[in-house]
Amino acid sequence: MKMKYLRPFFVAVLMLAATVSAAYAQHRNKRYLEYIAQYDDIAVEQMKEYKIPASITLAQGLLESGAGRSELARKSNNHFGIKCGSRWRGRSVRHDDDARNECFRAYRNVRDSYEDHSRFLATGARYAFLFRLDITDYKGWARGLKRAGYATDPSYANRLIQIIEDYGLYKYDADSKKRKRKKDKEAMPHQVYIANELLYVVARRGDTFKEIGKEFGIKWRKLVDYNDLHKKYTLAEGDIVYLQRKKRKAGKGFTVHVVKEDDSMHSISQKYGIRLKNLYKMNRKDPEEYIPTVGDRLKLR
């Protein structure tokens, strides 16, 4: 395509991109963005304490309170449209909703509204099944809230999901899960096992050689070498990681291994704590050519 034809093409593309960008910016309501910036920390705090996805809490707050602009939110700090109920002993106001002059809860401040919303879900028997869902399953939570009768609007679940996806609220749930995995790993040291008189651990999801090396005071490059791997290898959940150099042969009682499906020379060497090069050598196999086949018998000592 000649340059003189390219120029109009690029102009058209840029104009289309600008139109799409403007439409997207318009779709992201400024009031919604301000509300999220103001209350996201509270939603995350509530998630940590009550295990309710922050994305759901924020989306419900946005939807029920009109981004904090509804009369119920402005005058009574009620951001979740929670009605009094028979057990409510706090302040209340009257407001038209499904029926005229209904009783709604009133709060001293917005934080109290968020706290009461969390307790309302956490202690309500009809919402109990929601807490079995993954913290990142905002779609399951949205549909579950509708099924449990939180709102009468038939499109309630879809509206929550749309808000969460339009404003990227799911990121708050994912960040929490990452922090939890990191905290769990810090709080729970690896269990140490013994094979062929060697110490080893089993890798957990997200483990790295550096983290394991730091835990046991071993240079991570040594761990890579001990386990016949390369420095760019990414540990997978369930991998055996030896904390010492492997032996030249298997322990007494292990003389032959019959190759099974999915076996590799490396996995066999890890199972029995044998150096990979020695496993090839004692079986007179060429590392560049030999691929274990189901049924092959390999010497272990």
C-alpha positions as a Markdown table, in Angstrom:
| # | Residue | x | y | z |
|---|---|---|---|---|
| 1 | Met | 0.0 | 0.0 | 0.0 |
| 2 | Lys | 1.5 | 3.4 | -1.0 |
| 3 | Met | 2.1 | 6.1 | 1.6 |
| 4 | Lys | -0.6 | 8.5 | 0.2 |
| 5 | Tyr | -3.2 | 5.8 | 0.8 |
| 6 | Leu | -1.8 | 5.0 | 4.3 |
| 7 | Arg | -2.4 | 8.5 | 5.7 |
| 8 | Pro | -6.2 | 8.5 | 5.4 |
| 9 | Phe | -6.3 | 4.9 | 6.8 |
| 10 | Phe | -4.3 | 6.0 | 9.9 |
| 11 | Val | -6.5 | 9.0 | 10.4 |
| 12 | Ala | -9.6 | 6.9 | 10.3 |
| 13 | Val | -8.1 | 4.4 | 12.8 |
| 14 | Leu | -7.1 | 7.3 | 15.2 |
| 15 | Met | -10.6 | 8.8 | 14.9 |
| 16 | Leu | -12.2 | 5.4 | 15.7 |
| 17 | Ala | -9.8 | 4.9 | 18.7 |
| 18 | Ala | -10.7 | 8.3 | 20.0 |
| 19 | Thr | -14.4 | 7.7 | 19.7 |
| 20 | Val | -14.1 | 4.3 | 21.5 |
| 21 | Ser | -11.9 | 5.9 | 24.2 |
| 22 | Ala | -14.4 | 8.7 | 24.7 |
| 23 | Ala | -17.3 | 6.3 | 24.9 |
| 24 | Tyr | -15.5 | 4.1 | 27.4 |
| 25 | Ala | -14.6 | 7.1 | 29.5 |
| 26 | Gln | -18.2 | 8.2 | 29.4 |
| 27 | His | -19.3 | 4.7 | 30.4 |
| 28 | Arg | -17.2 | 5.0 | 33.5 |
| 29 | Asn | -19.3 | 7.3 | 35.7 |
| 30 | Lys | -17.2 | 9.9 | 37.5 |
| 31 | Arg | -19.4 | 9.6 | 40.6 |
| 32 | Tyr | -18.8 | 5.9 | 40.6 |
| 33 | Leu | -15.0 | 6.4 | 40.4 |
| 34 | Glu | -15.2 | 8.9 | 43.3 |
| 35 | Tyr | -17.2 | 6.5 | 45.4 |
| 36 | Ile | -14.8 | 3.6 | 44.8 |
| 37 | Ala | -11.8 | 5.8 | 45.7 |
| 38 | Gln | -13.5 | 6.9 | 48.9 |
| 39 | Tyr | -14.7 | 3.5 | 50.2 |
| 40 | Asp | -12.5 | 0.8 | 48.7 |
| 41 | Asp | -10.3 | 0.6 | 51.8 |
| 42 | Ile | -13.4 | -0.1 | 54.0 |
| 43 | Ala | -14.6 | -2.8 | 51.6 |
| 44 | Val | -11.2 | -4.5 | 51.7 |
| 45 | Glu | -11.2 | -4.3 | 55.5 |
| 46 | Gln | -14.6 | -6.0 | 55.6 |
| 47 | Met | -13.4 | -8.7 | 53.2 |
| 48 | Lys | -10.5 | -9.6 | 55.4 |
| 49 | Glu | -12.8 | -9.9 | 58.5 |
| 50 | Tyr | -16.0 | -11.4 | 57.0 |
| 51 | Lys | -14.8 | -13.1 | 53.8 |
| 52 | Ile | -17.2 | -11.2 | 51.6 |
| 53 | Pro | -15.6 | -10.2 | 48.2 |
| 54 | Ala | -14.8 | -6.5 | 48.3 |
| 55 | Ser | -16.0 | -6.3 | 44.7 |
| 56 | Ile | -19.5 | -7.4 | 45.8 |
| 57 | Thr | -19.5 | -5.0 | 48.7 |
| 58 | Leu | -18.5 | -2.0 | 46.5 |
| 59 | Ala | -20.9 | -3.0 | 43.7 |
| 60 | Gln | -23.8 | -3.3 | 46.1 |
| 61 | Gly | -22.9 | 0.0 | 47.7 |
| 62 | Leu | -22.7 | 1.7 | 44.3 |
| 63 | Leu | -26.0 | 0.2 | 43.2 |
| 64 | Glu | -28.0 | 0.5 | 46.3 |
| 65 | Ser | -26.9 | 4.0 | 47.2 |
| 66 | Gly | -26.6 | 5.5 | 43.7 |
| 67 | Ala | -22.9 | 6.1 | 44.4 |
| 68 | Gly | -23.8 | 7.6 | 47.8 |
| 69 | Arg | -26.3 | 10.1 | 46.3 |
| 70 | Ser | -29.6 | 8.5 | 47.3 |
| 71 | Glu | -31.7 | 10.1 | 49.9 |
| 72 | Leu | -31.3 | 7.0 | 52.2 |
| 73 | Ala | -27.5 | 7.2 | 51.9 |
| 74 | Arg | -27.3 | 11.0 | 52.3 |
| 75 | Lys | -29.7 | 11.3 | 55.3 |
| 76 | Ser | -29.3 | 8.0 | 57.0 |
| 77 | Asn | -25.8 | 6.7 | 55.9 |
| 78 | Asn | -27.6 | 3.5 | 54.7 |
| 79 | His | -25.6 | 2.5 | 51.6 |
| 80 | Phe | -27.0 | -1.0 | 51.2 |
| 81 | Gly | -30.8 | -0.6 | 51.4 |
| 82 | Ile | -31.1 | -2.8 | 54.4 |
| 83 | Lys | -34.5 | -2.7 | 56.0 |
| 84 | Cys | -35.1 | -2.8 | 59.7 |
| 85 | Gly | -36.3 | -6.4 | 60.2 |
| 86 | Ser | -37.6 | -7.7 | 63.5 |
| 87 | Arg | -34.3 | -7.9 | 65.2 |
| 88 | Trp | -33.1 | -4.3 | 64.5 |
| 89 | Arg | -32.8 | -2.2 | 67.7 |
| 90 | Gly | -30.9 | 0.8 | 66.2 |
| 91 | Arg | -32.0 | 4.0 | 64.7 |
| 92 | Ser | -34.5 | 3.9 | 61.8 |
| 93 | Val | -36.1 | 6.0 | 59.1 |
| 94 | Arg | -39.2 | 5.6 | 56.9 |
| 95 | His | -38.7 | 5.5 | 53.2 |
| 96 | Asp | -40.8 | 4.4 | 50.1 |
| 97 | Asp | -39.4 | 1.3 | 48.4 |
| 98 | Asp | -41.4 | -1.9 | 47.4 |
| 99 | Ala | -44.1 | -0.5 | 49.5 |
| 100 | Arg | -44.8 | 3.0 | 51.0 |
| 101 | Asn | -43.3 | 4.2 | 54.2 |
| 102 | Glu | -41.1 | 1.1 | 54.9 |
| 103 | Cys | -38.7 | 0.9 | 57.8 |
| 104 | Phe | -35.0 | 1.2 | 57.0 |
| 105 | Arg | -31.9 | 1.1 | 59.2 |
| 106 | Ala | -30.1 | 4.4 | 59.9 |
| 107 | Tyr | -26.4 | 4.7 | 60.9 |
| 108 | Arg | -24.1 | 7.2 | 62.5 |
| 109 | Asn | -21.7 | 7.0 | 59.6 |
| 110 | Val | -20.9 | 5.1 | 56.4 |
| 111 | Arg | -18.4 | 2.8 | 58.1 |
| 112 | Asp | -21.2 | 1.5 | 60.4 |
| 113 | Ser | -23.3 | 0.9 | 57.3 |
| 114 | Tyr | -20.5 | -1.2 | 55.8 |
| 115 | Glu | -20.0 | -3.1 | 59.0 |
| 116 | Asp | -23.7 | -3.9 | 59.4 |
| 117 | His | -23.9 | -5.0 | 55.8 |
| 118 | Ser | -21.2 | -7.5 | 56.4 |
| 119 | Arg | -22.8 | -8.8 | 59.6 |
| 120 | Phe | -26.2 | -8.9 | 57.9 |
| 121 | Leu | -24.8 | -11.4 | 55.3 |
| 122 | Ala | -22.5 | -13.3 | 57.6 |
| 123 | Thr | -25.2 | -14.0 | 60.2 |
| 124 | Gly | -28.1 | -14.6 | 57.8 |
| 125 | Ala | -29.0 | -18.2 | 57.4 |
| 126 | Arg | -30.2 | -17.7 | 53.8 |
| 127 | Tyr | -26.8 | -16.4 | 52.8 |
| 128 | Ala | -24.7 | -19.1 | 54.4 |
| 129 | Phe | -24.1 | -21.0 | 51.2 |
| 130 | Leu | -22.4 | -18.0 | 49.7 |
| 131 | Phe | -19.5 | -18.3 | 52.1 |
| 132 | Arg | -18.6 | -21.7 | 50.5 |
| 133 | Leu | -17.7 | -19.9 | 47.2 |
| 134 | Asp | -14.2 | -18.8 | 46.3 |
| 135 | Ile | -13.4 | -15.2 | 47.3 |
| 136 | Thr | -12.8 | -14.3 | 43.7 |
| 137 | Asp | -16.1 | -15.8 | 42.4 |
| 138 | Tyr | -18.0 | -12.5 | 42.2 |
| 139 | Lys | -20.4 | -13.9 | 39.6 |
| 140 | Gly | -21.4 | -16.7 | 42.0 |
| 141 | Trp | -21.9 | -14.2 | 44.8 |
| 142 | Ala | -24.0 | -11.8 | 42.6 |
| 143 | Arg | -26.3 | -14.6 | 41.5 |
| 144 | Gly | -26.4 | -16.1 | 45.0 |
| 145 | Leu | -27.5 | -12.8 | 46.5 |
| 146 | Lys | -30.3 | -12.5 | 44.0 |
| 147 | Arg | -31.3 | -16.2 | 44.6 |
| 148 | Ala | -31.3 | -15.6 | 48.4 |
| 149 | Gly | -33.7 | -12.7 | 48.0 |
| 150 | Tyr | -31.5 | -9.7 | 48.8 |
| 151 | Ala | -33.3 | -7.7 | 46.1 |
| 152 | Thr | -36.5 | -8.1 | 44.1 |
| 153 | Asp | -35.0 | -6.6 | 40.8 |
| 154 | Pro | -34.8 | -9.6 | 38.3 |
| 155 | Ser | -31.7 | -8.1 | 36.8 |
| 156 | Tyr | -30.0 | -7.5 | 40.2 |
| 157 | Ala | -27.2 | -10.1 | 39.7 |
| 158 | Asn | -26.4 | -8.9 | 36.1 |
| 159 | Arg | -26.2 | -5.3 | 37.3 |
| 160 | Leu | -23.8 | -6.1 | 40.0 |
| 161 | Ile | -21.6 | -8.1 | 37.6 |
| 162 | Gln | -21.7 | -5.3 | 35.1 |
| 163 | Ile | -20.5 | -2.8 | 37.7 |
| 164 | Ile | -17.7 | -5.1 | 38.9 |
| 165 | Glu | -16.4 | -5.7 | 35.3 |
| 166 | Asp | -16.8 | -2.1 | 34.1 |
| 167 | Tyr | -14.8 | -0.7 | 37.0 |
| 168 | Gly | -12.4 | -3.6 | 37.5 |
| 169 | Leu | -13.5 | -4.2 | 41.1 |
| 170 | Tyr | -12.5 | -7.8 | 40.9 |
| 171 | Lys | -8.9 | -6.7 | 41.3 |
| 172 | Tyr | -9.6 | -6.1 | 45.1 |
| 173 | Asp | -10.5 | -9.8 | 45.5 |
| 174 | Ala | -7.5 | -11.1 | 43.5 |
| 175 | Asp | -5.1 | -9.0 | 45.5 |
| 176 | Ser | -6.5 | -10.3 | 48.7 |
| 177 | Lys | -6.1 | -13.9 | 47.6 |
| 178 | Lys | -2.5 | -13.2 | 46.7 |
| 179 | Arg | -1.8 | -11.7 | 50.0 |
| 180 | Lys | -3.4 | -14.6 | 51.8 |
| 181 | Arg | -1.3 | -17.1 | 49.9 |
| 182 | Lys | 1.8 | -15.1 | 50.8 |
| 183 | Lys | 0.8 | -14.9 | 54.4 |
| 184 | Asp | 0.0 | -18.6 | 54.6 |
| 185 | Lys | 3.4 | -19.5 | 53.2 |
| 186 | Glu | 5.1 | -17.2 | 55.7 |
| 187 | Ala | 3.0 | -18.7 | 58.6 |
| 188 | Met | 3.5 | -22.3 | 57.6 |
| 189 | Pro | 7.1 | -23.6 | 57.1 |
| 190 | His | 7.6 | -26.5 | 54.7 |
| 191 | Gln | 7.3 | -30.0 | 56.1 |
| 192 | Val | 10.7 | -31.8 | 55.7 |
| 193 | Tyr | 10.8 | -35.4 | 54.5 |
| 194 | Ile | 13.5 | -38.0 | 54.1 |
| 195 | Ala | 14.2 | -40.2 | 51.0 |
| 196 | Asn | 17.5 | -42.1 | 50.4 |
| 197 | Glu | 18.8 | -40.5 | 53.6 |
| 198 | Leu | 18.3 | -37.1 | 52.0 |
| 199 | Leu | 16.1 | -34.2 | 53.3 |
| 200 | Tyr | 13.5 | -32.8 | 50.9 |
| 201 | Val | 10.4 | -30.7 | 50.8 |
| 202 | Val | 7.4 | -30.7 | 48.5 |
| 203 | Ala | 6.8 | -27.4 | 46.6 |
| 204 | Arg | 3.6 | -25.5 | 47.2 |
| 205 | Arg | 1.8 | -23.3 | 44.6 |
| 206 | Gly | 3.9 | -20.2 | 43.9 |
| 207 | Asp | 7.1 | -21.5 | 45.6 |
| 208 | Thr | 10.4 | -20.4 | 44.2 |
| 209 | Phe | 13.9 | -21.7 | 44.7 |
| 210 | Lys | 14.8 | -18.4 | 46.3 |
| 211 | Glu | 12.0 | -18.6 | 48.9 |
| 212 | Ile | 12.8 | -22.2 | 49.8 |
| 213 | Gly | 16.6 | -21.4 | 49.9 |
| 214 | Lys | 15.9 | -18.4 | 52.2 |
| 215 | Glu | 13.7 | -20.6 | 54.5 |
| 216 | Phe | 16.5 | -23.2 | 55.0 |
| 217 | Gly | 19.6 | -21.1 | 54.7 |
| 218 | Ile | 20.7 | -22.6 | 51.4 |
| 219 | Lys | 21.8 | -20.7 | 48.3 |
| 220 | Trp | 19.0 | -21.0 | 45.7 |
| 221 | Arg | 21.5 | -21.9 | 42.9 |
| 222 | Lys | 22.6 | -24.9 | 45.0 |
| 223 | Leu | 19.0 | -26.1 | 45.2 |
| 224 | Val | 18.8 | -25.8 | 41.4 |
| 225 | Asp | 22.0 | -27.9 | 41.1 |
| 226 | Tyr | 20.9 | -30.5 | 43.8 |
| 227 | Asn | 17.7 | -31.1 | 41.8 |
| 228 | Asp | 19.2 | -31.4 | 38.3 |
| 229 | Leu | 17.3 | -28.4 | 37.1 |
| 230 | His | 18.1 | -25.1 | 35.4 |
| 231 | Lys | 17.9 | -21.6 | 37.0 |
| 232 | Lys | 14.9 | -20.6 | 34.8 |
| 233 | Tyr | 12.8 | -23.6 | 35.9 |
| 234 | Thr | 9.5 | -22.7 | 37.5 |
| 235 | Leu | 8.6 | -24.9 | 40.4 |
| 236 | Ala | 5.2 | -26.6 | 40.2 |
| 237 | Glu | 3.0 | -27.6 | 43.1 |
| 238 | Gly | 4.0 | -31.1 | 44.2 |
| 239 | Asp | 7.6 | -31.0 | 42.9 |
| 240 | Ile | 10.2 | -32.7 | 45.1 |
| 241 | Val | 12.9 | -30.3 | 46.1 |
| 242 | Tyr | 16.0 | -31.9 | 47.7 |
| 243 | Leu | 17.9 | -29.8 | 50.2 |
| 244 | Gln | 21.1 | -31.8 | 49.7 |
| 245 | Arg | 23.0 | -33.3 | 46.8 |
| 246 | Lys | 21.4 | -36.5 | 45.6 |
| 247 | Lys | 23.2 | -39.9 | 45.9 |
| 248 | Arg | 24.8 | -41.9 | 43.1 |
| 249 | Lys | 22.3 | -44.8 | 43.6 |
| 250 | Ala | 19.0 | -45.6 | 45.4 |
| 251 | Gly | 18.7 | -46.8 | 48.9 |
| 252 | Lys | 18.8 | -50.5 | 49.8 |
| 253 | Gly | 15.6 | -52.2 | 48.8 |
| 254 | Phe | 15.2 | -50.2 | 45.6 |
| 255 | Thr | 17.0 | -52.0 | 42.8 |
| 256 | Val | 14.7 | -51.7 | 39.7 |
| 257 | His | 12.1 | -49.2 | 38.6 |
| 258 | Val | 9.5 | -50.3 | 36.0 |
| 259 | Val | 8.6 | -47.2 | 33.9 |
| 260 | Lys | 5.0 | -46.1 | 34.2 |
| 261 | Glu | 3.0 | -43.6 | 32.1 |
| 262 | Asp | 4.2 | -40.0 | 32.5 |
| 263 | Asp | 7.5 | -41.1 | 34.0 |
| 264 | Ser | 10.6 | -39.2 | 32.9 |
| 265 | Met | 14.2 | -39.8 | 33.8 |
| 266 | His | 14.2 | -36.7 | 35.9 |
| 267 | Ser | 11.0 | -37.7 | 37.8 |
| 268 | Ile | 12.5 | -41.1 | 38.5 |
| 269 | Ser | 15.7 | -39.6 | 39.7 |
| 270 | Gln | 13.7 | -37.3 | 42.1 |
| 271 | Lys | 11.6 | -40.2 | 43.4 |
| 272 | Tyr | 14.6 | -42.2 | 44.5 |
| 273 | Gly | 17.1 | -39.4 | 45.3 |
| 274 | Ile | 19.5 | -40.4 | 42.5 |
| 275 | Arg | 21.6 | -37.9 | 40.5 |
| 276 | Leu | 20.3 | -37.8 | 37.0 |
| 277 | Lys | 23.6 | -38.3 | 35.3 |
| 278 | Asn | 24.2 | -41.5 | 37.4 |
| 279 | Leu | 20.8 | -42.9 | 36.5 |
| 280 | Tyr | 21.6 | -42.6 | 32.9 |
| 281 | Lys | 25.1 | -44.0 | 33.4 |
| 282 | Met | 24.2 | -47.1 | 35.4 |
| 283 | Asn | 21.6 | -47.9 | 32.7 |
| 284 | Arg | 24.0 | -47.2 | 29.8 |
| 285 | Lys | 21.5 | -44.7 | 28.3 |
| 286 | Asp | 22.4 | -41.7 | 26.2 |
| 287 | Pro | 20.9 | -38.5 | 27.8 |
| 288 | Glu | 20.6 | -37.0 | 24.3 |
| 289 | Glu | 18.6 | -39.9 | 22.8 |
| 290 | Tyr | 16.9 | -42.1 | 25.4 |
| 291 | Ile | 13.3 | -41.5 | 26.3 |
| 292 | Pro | 11.8 | -43.9 | 28.9 |
| 293 | Thr | 9.0 | -46.1 | 27.5 |
| 294 | Val | 6.3 | -47.7 | 29.6 |
| 295 | Gly | 7.5 | -51.1 | 30.8 |
| 296 | Asp | 11.2 | -50.4 | 30.6 |
| 297 | Arg | 13.2 | -51.7 | 33.6 |
| 298 | Leu | 15.8 | -49.3 | 34.9 |
| 299 | Lys | 18.5 | -50.1 | 37.5 |
| 300 | Leu | 18.5 | -48.0 | 40.6 |
| 301 | Arg | 21.7 | -49.2 | 42.2 |
